[in-house]
C-alpha cells in the first residue's frame, strides 16, 4: 500500500521548498514498503506557487502537482 500525502497550497511560494524538503525527510525515514506520493494541490494561488510546484514535480516522481 502506498501512502499519499495531500497538501493544499495557497500563495506559499516562500515556503514550498522548505515544506517539500521536510516532508521528504520524514517520509524517507518511514518504513513504507509500498512507497509514498506527495500531492500538492494549487488552491488558487496568485503568486508563483504553481510554477514552483510544477518544477519540483518535473524532478521528483514522488510529487504530483495539481492545478
C-alpha positions, 0 to 999 in steps of 0.5 A: 500500500502506498501512502499519499500525502495531500497538501493544499497550497495557497500563495506559499511560494516562500515556503514550498521548498522548505515544506517539500524538503521536510516532508521528504525527510520524514517520509524517507525515514518511514518504513513504507514498503509500498512507497509514498506520493506527495500531492500538492494541490494549487488552491488558487494561488496568485503568486508563483506557487504553481510554477514552483510546484510544477518544477519540483514535480518535473524532478521528483516522481514522488510529487504530483502537482495539481492545478 
